[in-house]
Amino acid sequence: MPSEIISWNVNGMRSVLQKGFLEFLDRERPEILCVQESRALPGDLTPEQCEPKGYTSYWMPAEKKGYSGVAVYTRKEPLSVTGLGAAEFDAEGRVQAIEYPNFTLVNTYFPNSQPERKRIDYKLDFVNAIRKFCNKLVKQGKHVILCGDYNIAHTEIDLARPKQNEESPGYLPEEREAMTGFLEAGYVDTFRHFCPEPGHYSWWSYRANARENNVGWRIDYHCVDREFLPRVKAARIWNEVTGSDHCPVSITIK
C-alpha cells in the first residue's frame, strides 16, 4: 500500500490552523505530515489540534518563544523521535529525526542565510551537520528521507528570476554549492527525479502578487539516499493549497 509523506512550512502553526490545516489533513490523510516554522508549543493548541483523529504529533520547538520549530503528525507510531544532537541547531528547533522500521525521516527547517550574508556561516555549518548526520544513518544501514524547507533554490530552474537573485539569500553560490555537495554524497532530489521542467515552485513572496503570477522559488524538498529511490513512486508540489507563503510538497513511497 503506497504511503504519502507531506512536508509543509506553515509559517506559524496557530495561523495555519485558522486557514484550513486540519481540514487539509483530514481530507488527504497522509501517513505522515511534517511541519516547519511551527512557532508554537503543544500547550498553545487545543487537544484536537495536537492530536487530530488518527494522528499523534511530536514537537521540537525552539528555545526562543514564537520562533522556528518543527513538528510531525503521524498515523504510525515511530520507534523514536530525536533532535540533531547539536546544541546550536537543536536550540532553534530545526531538526526532528523520526525513526521508523524501514527509514528515518529527517524533518528539517534550514536556516535563512539572511541579507548581507549575516548567517551564511551558520547556514553552511548546518548543511554540513545534516550531511554528516544522514551519512551516519546510511552507514548504519538505514534509509534516509530528508524533508523540509531547505531555504535553498538549487539551480536556475528552481526560481523564476535567477539573474535578479544571484546575491539573494537562498540562492547564494555558497548555498547552492553546499546543496550540490549534499546530493553528490549519495542523495537524490526526488521532485527533480520525476520532473525536470522549470516553473514549479513551493514558496512565493506575499508582495507584488507573486503567487498569482507564479514568481516563486522551489526551496522545499524531499531528498532520499540513492538506494531508497526505487521505493519513491511519485513527488508532488501542492501549489493549489494555500494557508502559508509555502505550499505543501510530498512524496509517495511503496
N, C-alpha and C positions, 0 to 999 in steps of 0.2 A: 504493500500500500504506500503510494507516494506521500511524503510529508513536506509541508511548506514551512519555511523559516523566513519570517519577515523581520526587517530592521527598519527603524524609523527614528530620526531625530525629531522629537516632538516640540522642541523649543518651549519647554515648560509643561510639565505634566498637568498641573491644575488648569492651565489654559486649554490644552487639547481635549481634556475631559469635557469641557463646555462646547466642544466643536465636533463631537461625534466619535471620539476614540472608542468608547465601549460598544457603540453601535457597529463600528468597523470590525472590532474584534469578534463580536457575536455573529456578524454576517459572514465573515471569511473563515473563522475558526481555524487559524493556522496552528500547527503543532507547537510552535514557539514564536513569540514576538519579542524582539529585543528593542529597547528604548534607549536613546541617548539624549543628553541635556534634559534630564528629568526635572532637575532643580527643585526637588521635593523629597520629603521623608514620608515613609508609610503612615506616620501619625498625622500627616497633613490631609490624608484622604479618608474616605469612608471605608468600612469593611468591604462593601460591594465593589468599590473602585480598586481596592487592593487585591481582592480575591473574587473576580467575576466567575460566574458559574462555569465549572470545569477547569479553572486555571488556578495555579499557585504563582505568586510573584516573589521575587528576590530583588533586594535593593542594595546598591553600592553608592551611597551619597558622598558628596564632597564634605570636607570638614567645614568649609565656608557655607553658611546657610544661603539657599537660593541660587546656588552656582553649580554648573556642570552636573555630574551624576549619571549613572547608568542603572537600568533595571531590566528585568526579564519577566515575561508572563509565559508560563509553560504548562502544557497539559500533562506532560510526563515528568515525574519527579526525577531531578538529576541526582547523580551519585555524590556530587559536591559542587559548591559554588565558592570561589575564592577570588581574591584580587590578583594583581600582577606580582605582588611581593616586593615592590619598590616603593618606599615611603613617599618619595617626591611626586609620584604619579597616583598612588592609591589615595593620598590626601586630597586629591582633586576628583576622586570618584570616576576614574577614566576607564577602568577595565573590570570586567567580570569574566572569569574562566568558568564555564558551566560544563561540567563533565557528564557525558552520557556514555553508555556502554560502547557505542560504535564511533564516537567522535567527541572532541572537545570544542565547544562553541565559545569563541572569544569575542565578547560584546565590548566594543571599543569606541570611545569618543576621543579622537586625536586632538591635540591642542591646535589652536589657531596660532600661526606664526606672528600675526599682528602687524600693523603698519610700522614701517621703518625697521622691520625685522626684529622687533623688540623681544620676541620669544622664539626666534629661529633655533637657537641652541637647545632650548628646552624641547622644542618640537623634534629636532633631529635626534636628540638623546632618547626621546620616547619611541621613535620609529626603530631605532637600534635595539632598544629594550624589548619591543614587541617581536622583532625578528628573532632575537635570541630565545625569547620565551616560546615562540612557535617552533623553532628549530629543536629545542629541547624536547618538546612534546613528540615531534615526529621521530626523533632519535629513540624515544621510548616506545616506538611502535604505534603511536596514536595518530589518528587523523585529526586535522585542524580545519575549522571554518572560522575565519576572521571576518566578522561583520561589523558594520557601523559607519559612522561619519568619520572618514579619514581626513577631511579638510584638505584634500589634495585633488586637483584635476590633473590627471597623469599626463595626458597627451593633448595635442591641439584639438582633436575632435571631442574632447571631454569638456569643452566650454565654448560658448557661442562666439566669443570675441577674444581669441588668444593673443592677437597682436597688441590689443589695448591693455592687456593684463599681464604682460611679461614681468612686471615688478610688483604685482599684486600678491598679497598673502594667499596661499593656497595654490599658486602657480609659479612660485619662485623656482629657479633652476635647482637649488639645493633640495627642495622638497620633491620635485619630480625625479631627481636622481636617486633620492632615498627610496622612493616607491619602486623605481626600476630595480634597485638593489634587492629590495624585498622579493619582488617577483622572480628575479634571477636566482634567488636562494632556493627556489623549488615550489613556487606558488602560482596560482592561475587566477586572473580576474575573470570571474565566471560570466559576468554580463558581456564582456568583450569576446569571450569564447563563443557565445551564441550570436552576438550582434556587433559586427564590425562597422556599422554605419554611424555617421555623425547625427547630431540633432536630438540626442536622448540625454536628458538632464534630470537631476534629483534635487537641486536647490536653485531658488530664484530670489533675487533681491525683492524687497517689498516696494522698491522705488520704480518709477517710470514704467509701470505696467509690465514689468519684466516677465512675469509668469504668463500673462495673456499673450505676449509676443514670443514666448519661448526663448528668451535671452537668459540662459541658465548655465549652470555648472553641474557636472556629474562628479560628486565628491563622496557619495555613499556607495559602499561596496560589500560584496561577499567574495572573499578570496579563499581558496582551498588549496591544500597540498596536492601536488600533481597526481598522486596515487588515488586520491579520493575523487578526482574529476569524473571518472566514468559513472559514478553514482549520482551526479548532478544532472538532472533531466531538463531543467529549464531555469532561466533567470529573467526577472521582470522588474521594470520600473513602473510604479503605480502613479503615474503623473496626473491622473484624474482625481486622486484623493487629496483633499485639502485639509486644513486644520493647523498647518505649520508652514514655515517657509521651505521646509524639506518635504518631499513625499516619501512614502514607504518604498523599499526595494525588497526583493525576495528571491530565494531560490527554492526549487522543488527537488527533493532528493528521494532516492529509492533505496 
